């Protein structure tokens, strides 16, 4: 298990740690319908299957069944309601209600969208995550989506100090952010070491001024590690490459807030039916 709290936005942290509530009808998953699984956004544990999601009209995602053992119920401090939290990391999810007769199961798990992540896998039980920078995030995402075991990719910005930066701000090279890809994967199908090796095979980790024809600090090669184990694994892989004679420009950095990029950047090459112009696979291991 990894704790992703440091990569989450301040509003998501406030909900998860301080038990705040997002405004109704504003969450990403309130009216979202797709087959798959909803995860705890803090630790990646599978919490709900999409088949148990329903529209209650309350303004938040609603589920009438959880994955067995994934949810804990606690008396709320208000003395009236019952809080629900992730059974593994205690992330605040929302509340559970009985007796409303929305479905035959007569139960409603009312959950904040910002407490959840979604993957289009119907059976996954647990997930882990990597955040990587390797040049233009369009190409990095395109190639990682092809890697077996990867369940979700999301492009964004990380490493800087400006809150919720825009692409236009990133392009000024004044925010300190890198273009990154968030990679959610099934650890029963692929491990972090394989993720990192693939990362080094889809870009040039020796380039010091950007990636391919894209020049600038936002395009530099970086690995954002969540914990000491990820850092140790990345260091191991990097040493293998150094022993092979590569002079690596890649740097290891502790994980920072991940700010999701604008929607038009997500899955860019699938939308445009184009091909990456500065990323391609080169076997190095």
C-alpha positions as CSV (number, residue, x, y, z in Angstrom):
1,X,0.0,0.0,0.0
2,X,1.1,3.6,-0.7
3,X,-0.3,6.7,0.9
4,X,-1.2,9.2,-1.8
5,X,-2.2,12.0,0.5
6,X,0.7,14.3,-0.5
7,X,-0.3,14.0,-4.2
8,X,-3.9,15.1,-3.6
9,X,-5.2,18.6,-4.0
10,X,-5.9,20.7,-0.8
11,X,-9.6,20.3,-1.2
12,X,-9.3,16.5,-1.5
13,X,-7.1,16.4,1.6
14,X,-9.6,18.5,3.5
15,X,-12.4,16.0,2.7
16,X,-10.3,12.9,3.4
17,X,-8.5,14.1,6.5
18,X,-10.9,16.7,8.0
19,X,-14.2,15.1,6.9
20,X,-15.3,18.1,4.8
21,X,-18.0,17.7,2.1
22,X,-17.8,18.8,-1.5
23,X,-20.7,20.9,-2.8
24,X,-23.6,18.8,-4.2
25,X,-23.8,18.2,-7.9
26,X,-20.2,19.4,-8.4
27,X,-18.3,16.1,-8.2
28,X,-16.8,14.3,-11.1
29,X,-18.6,11.1,-10.4
30,X,-22.0,12.4,-9.4
31,X,-23.6,11.7,-12.8
32,X,-20.8,9.5,-14.2
33,X,-21.9,6.1,-15.7
34,X,-19.3,3.6,-16.9
35,X,-18.5,0.0,-16.1
36,X,-15.6,-0.4,-13.7
37,X,-14.5,0.0,-10.1
38,X,-14.3,3.0,-7.7
39,X,-11.2,3.1,-5.6
40,X,-10.1,5.0,-2.4
41,X,-8.2,8.0,-3.7
42,X,-5.8,7.9,-0.8
43,X,-4.7,4.2,-0.8
44,X,-6.1,2.8,-4.0
45,X,-8.2,0.0,-2.4
46,X,-11.2,-1.1,-4.4
47,X,-14.4,0.2,-2.6
48,X,-17.4,-0.1,-4.9
49,X,-18.3,-1.7,-8.3
50,X,-20.0,0.5,-10.8
51,X,-22.9,-2.0,-11.0
52,X,-24.0,-0.9,-7.5
53,X,-24.0,2.8,-8.3
54,X,-27.4,4.5,-8.7
55,X,-28.8,8.0,-9.1
56,X,-30.4,9.2,-5.9
57,X,-30.8,12.8,-6.8
58,X,-28.9,13.8,-3.6
59,X,-26.0,15.5,-5.4
60,X,-23.3,12.9,-4.6
61,X,-22.4,9.5,-6.0
62,X,-24.6,6.8,-4.4
63,X,-24.0,3.1,-4.0
64,X,-26.3,0.4,-2.5
65,X,-23.5,-2.1,-1.9
66,X,-19.8,-1.9,-1.1
67,X,-17.1,-4.5,-1.8
68,X,-16.9,-6.8,1.1
69,X,-14.5,-5.6,3.8
70,X,-13.7,-2.4,2.1
71,X,-15.8,0.0,4.2
72,X,-15.9,0.8,7.9
73,X,-18.9,2.5,9.5
74,X,-18.4,4.9,12.4
75,X,-20.7,7.0,14.5
76,X,-20.6,10.5,13.2
77,X,-19.6,13.3,15.6
78,X,-23.0,14.9,14.9
79,X,-24.6,12.1,16.9
80,X,-27.1,11.4,14.2
81,X,-25.4,10.0,11.1
82,X,-23.1,7.1,10.3
83,X,-19.8,8.0,8.7
84,X,-18.1,5.6,6.2
85,X,-14.3,5.4,5.8
86,X,-11.9,3.3,3.9
87,X,-11.2,0.2,5.9
88,X,-7.5,0.3,5.2
89,X,-6.4,3.9,5.4
90,X,-9.4,5.5,7.2
91,X,-10.0,8.1,4.4
92,X,-13.3,9.9,5.0
93,X,-15.7,8.9,2.2
94,X,-19.1,10.2,3.3
95,X,-22.1,8.7,5.1
96,X,-24.4,5.7,4.8
97,X,-28.2,5.9,5.1
98,X,-30.9,3.2,5.5
99,X,-34.6,3.1,5.0
100,X,-34.9,5.5,2.0
101,X,-36.1,2.8,-0.4
102,X,-34.1,4.1,-3.4
103,X,-33.3,0.5,-4.4
104,X,-34.3,-3.0,-3.2
105,X,-31.3,-3.1,-0.9
106,X,-32.6,0.0,0.9
107,X,-29.1,1.4,1.6
108,X,-27.3,4.4,0.3
109,X,-23.6,5.0,0.6
110,X,-23.4,8.8,-0.1
111,X,-19.8,9.4,-1.1
112,X,-17.7,12.5,-2.1
113,X,-16.3,12.2,-5.6
114,X,-13.0,13.6,-4.4
115,X,-12.7,10.6,-2.1
116,X,-12.8,8.3,-5.1
117,X,-10.8,7.3,-8.1
118,X,-12.2,5.3,-11.0
119,X,-10.8,2.6,-13.2
120,X,-12.5,0.7,-16.0
121,X,-11.7,-2.7,-14.5
122,X,-14.6,-4.8,-13.2
123,X,-12.6,-7.1,-10.9
124,X,-9.6,-5.3,-9.6
125,X,-9.2,-5.5,-5.8
126,X,-6.2,-3.2,-5.1
127,X,-4.1,-0.7,-7.0
128,X,-0.9,1.2,-6.8
129,X,0.3,4.4,-8.5
130,X,3.3,6.0,-10.1
131,X,3.8,9.7,-11.1
132,X,6.4,10.2,-13.9
133,X,7.7,13.1,-16.0
134,X,9.3,12.2,-19.4
135,X,8.7,15.1,-21.7
136,X,5.4,16.0,-23.4
137,X,2.8,14.2,-21.4
138,X,0.8,13.3,-24.5
139,X,3.3,10.8,-25.7
140,X,4.1,9.4,-22.3
141,X,0.4,8.7,-21.7
142,X,-0.1,7.2,-25.1
143,X,2.7,4.6,-24.5
144,X,1.7,3.8,-20.9
145,X,-1.8,3.1,-22.0
146,X,-0.5,0.2,-24.0
147,X,1.3,-1.4,-21.1
148,X,-0.5,-4.5,-19.7
149,X,-1.5,-4.0,-16.1
150,X,-2.0,-0.3,-16.4
151,X,-5.6,0.6,-15.5
152,X,-5.7,4.3,-15.8
153,X,-3.5,7.2,-16.9
154,X,-4.1,10.9,-16.3
155,X,-1.9,13.8,-17.5
156,X,-1.2,16.8,-15.3
157,X,1.4,19.0,-13.6
158,X,3.5,18.5,-10.5
159,X,6.7,19.7,-8.8
160,X,5.9,23.4,-8.7
161,X,4.6,25.8,-6.1
162,X,1.7,27.5,-7.9
163,X,-1.8,26.3,-6.9
164,X,-3.8,24.7,-9.7
165,X,-1.7,25.9,-12.6
166,X,-3.0,26.2,-16.2
167,X,-1.2,24.9,-19.3
168,X,-0.6,28.6,-20.3
169,X,1.1,29.2,-17.0
170,X,3.2,26.1,-17.3
171,X,4.4,27.3,-20.7
172,X,5.8,30.4,-19.2
173,X,8.3,28.2,-17.4
174,X,7.8,30.3,-14.3
175,X,5.8,27.8,-12.1
176,X,8.4,25.1,-11.6
177,X,6.0,22.4,-12.7
178,X,6.7,19.4,-14.9
179,X,4.4,17.7,-17.3
180,X,3.6,14.4,-15.6
181,X,1.5,11.3,-16.0
182,X,-0.3,9.6,-13.2
183,X,-0.3,5.9,-13.7
184,X,-2.7,3.6,-11.8
185,X,-1.9,0.0,-12.1
186,X,-2.8,-3.5,-10.8
187,X,0.1,-4.8,-8.7
188,X,-1.0,-8.4,-9.3
189,X,-0.3,-7.9,-13.0
190,X,2.7,-5.5,-13.1
191,X,5.0,-4.2,-10.4
192,X,6.7,-0.8,-9.8
193,X,10.1,-2.0,-11.1
194,X,8.5,-2.9,-14.5
195,X,6.8,0.5,-14.6
196,X,10.1,2.3,-14.1
197,X,11.9,0.2,-16.6
198,X,9.3,0.9,-19.2
199,X,9.5,4.6,-18.3
200,X,13.2,4.5,-19.2
201,X,12.5,2.7,-22.5
202,X,9.9,5.2,-23.8
203,X,12.0,8.4,-23.5
204,X,15.6,9.5,-23.6
205,X,16.7,9.7,-20.0
206,X,20.1,11.2,-20.9
207,X,18.7,14.4,-22.5
208,X,19.3,17.4,-20.2
209,X,17.4,20.2,-21.9
210,X,13.9,18.7,-22.4
211,X,12.7,15.7,-24.5
212,X,13.2,15.3,-28.2
213,X,12.4,18.6,-29.9
214,X,10.6,20.0,-26.8
215,X,13.0,22.2,-24.8
216,X,12.3,23.5,-21.3
217,X,12.2,22.6,-17.7
218,X,8.7,21.3,-17.9
219,X,9.9,18.5,-20.2
220,X,12.7,17.1,-18.0
221,X,12.9,13.5,-16.9
222,X,11.7,13.0,-13.3
223,X,10.4,10.2,-11.0
224,X,8.1,11.3,-8.2
225,X,8.3,8.6,-5.5
226,X,5.6,8.0,-2.9
227,X,7.7,6.2,-0.4
228,X,11.1,4.8,0.4
229,X,10.4,1.6,-1.3
230,X,9.5,3.3,-4.6
231,X,12.7,5.4,-4.3
232,X,14.8,2.4,-3.6
233,X,13.4,0.6,-6.6
234,X,13.9,3.6,-8.9
235,X,17.5,3.9,-7.7
236,X,18.1,0.2,-8.4
237,X,16.9,0.6,-12.0
238,X,18.9,3.7,-12.5
239,X,22.0,2.0,-11.4
240,X,21.5,-0.8,-13.9
241,X,21.4,1.8,-16.6
242,X,24.5,3.6,-15.3
243,X,26.3,0.3,-15.3
244,X,25.3,0.0,-18.9
245,X,27.0,3.3,-19.7
246,X,24.0,5.7,-19.6
247,X,24.6,9.2,-18.2
248,X,21.2,9.8,-16.7
249,X,19.6,13.2,-16.5
250,X,16.6,11.7,-14.6
251,X,16.1,13.0,-11.0
252,X,14.2,11.5,-8.1
253,X,11.9,13.8,-6.3
254,X,9.4,13.2,-3.4
255,X,5.8,13.2,-4.6
256,X,4.1,16.6,-4.9
257,X,0.6,17.7,-5.5
258,X,-0.7,16.3,-8.8
259,X,-2.9,18.9,-10.6
260,X,-4.9,17.3,-13.4
261,X,-4.4,19.0,-16.8
262,X,-7.2,20.4,-18.8
263,X,-9.6,18.0,-20.4
264,X,-8.4,18.5,-23.9
265,X,-5.0,17.2,-22.9
266,X,-6.3,13.9,-21.5
267,X,-5.9,11.0,-23.9
268,X,-4.8,13.5,-26.5
269,X,-3.6,11.2,-29.2
270,X,-6.7,9.1,-29.1
271,X,-8.8,12.2,-29.5
272,X,-6.7,13.6,-32.4
273,X,-5.8,10.2,-34.0
274,X,-2.2,11.3,-34.2
275,X,1.0,9.6,-33.1
276,X,3.7,10.7,-30.6
277,X,6.4,12.9,-32.2
278,X,9.1,12.6,-29.5
279,X,8.5,9.3,-27.8
280,X,9.1,5.8,-29.0
281,X,10.0,2.5,-27.4
282,X,13.7,1.6,-27.2
283,X,14.6,-1.6,-25.4
284,X,17.3,-0.9,-22.7
285,X,16.9,-3.9,-20.3
